[in-house]
Amino acid sequence: MALSEIPAERHRQIAGLFTDRVRGTRSWDVPAPVEGWTARDVVRHLTDWFPGFLAAGAGIDLPRGPSVDDDPVRAWQVHSDGVQAVLDDPATAQRELSNPHIGNLPLANAIDQFYTSDVFMHTWDLSRATGQDDRLDPAFCAGLLAGMEQMEEVLRSSGQYGARVEVPADADVQTRLVGFIGRDPSWRSGVTQP
């Protein structure tokens, strides 16, 4: 199924896949492909950084669930439902997000560009950490990779991405994206799901 071009629908699809991976996780303390992270830390990252970004840039406070340490599944669900409610709110069409680094953007577009894309990429991290299906939508991988390659120097200097991991020139687009964001596409946790 192709991903929607509408931010609210695309978030519903991408967050839905991440939710499936969260619910399928059997051990939260297994290592993840990000150096020093566990599966729990992948969820923590998404539930921790975005509320502050949204509050500072748009004055929106997302509901907070339990701590990721106490209940990562519920923490994710409350967070994800909160983001979806913002995107589904008809008033969002009139709102903007303001940020000193990116200027003003329509709120739905900002969420789509910065947050939903992050959820998409971290789906691979959680899937690999927990031995679940790690396949991502190839068309969205291609779009992200093309956009990110145009601003590679800015991305690398932000400290948010590791050094590019070289992959074969004929590698599929998901492998190229994973390598671009600093992950080793051959990384395995050793966990297998039934």
KAUR-V281969 format. One record per backbone hydrogen bond with DSSP energy under -1.0 kcal/mol. NH is the residue of the N-H (numbers start at 1). CO is the residue of the C=O. E is the energy in kcal/mol with one decimal. If there is no record, write none. Layout:
# KAUR-V281969
NH | CO | E
NH | CO | E
This chain:
# KAUR-V281969
10 | 6 | -3.1
11 | 7 | -2.5
12 | 8 | -1.9
13 | 9 | -2.2
14 | 10 | -3.0
15 | 11 | -3.1
16 | 12 | -1.3
17 | 13 | -1.9
18 | 14 | -2.2
19 | 15 | -2.8
20 | 16 | -2.1
21 | 17 | -1.8
22 | 18 | -2.6
23 | 19 | -2.9
24 | 20 | -1.4
25 | 22 | -1.3
32 | 37 | -2.5
37 | 34 | -2.6
39 | 30 | -1.8
40 | 28 | -2.2
42 | 38 | -1.2
43 | 39 | -1.3
44 | 40 | -2.5
45 | 41 | -2.6
46 | 42 | -1.5
47 | 43 | -2.3
48 | 44 | -1.9
49 | 45 | -2.2
53 | 49 | -1.5
54 | 50 | -2.7
55 | 51 | -2.5
56 | 52 | -2.6
57 | 53 | -2.0
58 | 54 | -2.3
59 | 55 | -1.5
60 | 54 | -1.1
71 | 67 | -2.8
75 | 71 | -2.8
76 | 72 | -2.1
77 | 73 | -2.3
78 | 74 | -2.7
79 | 75 | -1.9
80 | 76 | -3.4
81 | 77 | -2.7
82 | 78 | -1.9
83 | 79 | -2.2
84 | 80 | -2.4
85 | 81 | -2.2
86 | 82 | -1.7
87 | 83 | -2.2
88 | 84 | -2.4
89 | 85 | -1.1
92 | 89 | -1.9
93 | 90 | -1.1
94 | 91 | -1.6
95 | 92 | -1.3
97 | 105 | -2.9
98 | 57 | -2.5
99 | 103 | -1.9
103 | 99 | -2.8
105 | 97 | -2.3
107 | 95 | -2.3
110 | 106 | -2.4
111 | 107 | -2.5
112 | 108 | -2.2
113 | 109 | -3.0
114 | 110 | -2.6
115 | 111 | -1.5
116 | 111 | -2.7
117 | 112 | -1.2
119 | 115 | -2.5
120 | 116 | -2.3
121 | 117 | -2.2
122 | 118 | -2.6
123 | 119 | -1.2
126 | 122 | -2.5
127 | 123 | -2.5
128 | 124 | -2.8
129 | 125 | -2.5
130 | 126 | -1.9
132 | 127 | -2.4
141 | 137 | -2.3
142 | 138 | -2.4
143 | 139 | -2.1
144 | 140 | -2.7
145 | 141 | -2.8
146 | 142 | -2.5
147 | 143 | -2.1
148 | 144 | -2.9
149 | 145 | -2.6
151 | 148 | -1.1
152 | 149 | -1.1
155 | 151 | -2.4
156 | 152 | -2.9
157 | 153 | -2.2
158 | 154 | -1.0
159 | 156 | -1.2
162 | 181 | -1.0
165 | 179 | -2.8
171 | 168 | -2.1
176 | 172 | -2.1
177 | 173 | -2.4
178 | 174 | -2.8
179 | 175 | -2.3
180 | 176 | -2.3
181 | 177 | -2.2
182 | 179 | -1.4
183 | 178 | -2.4
187 | 184 | -2.4
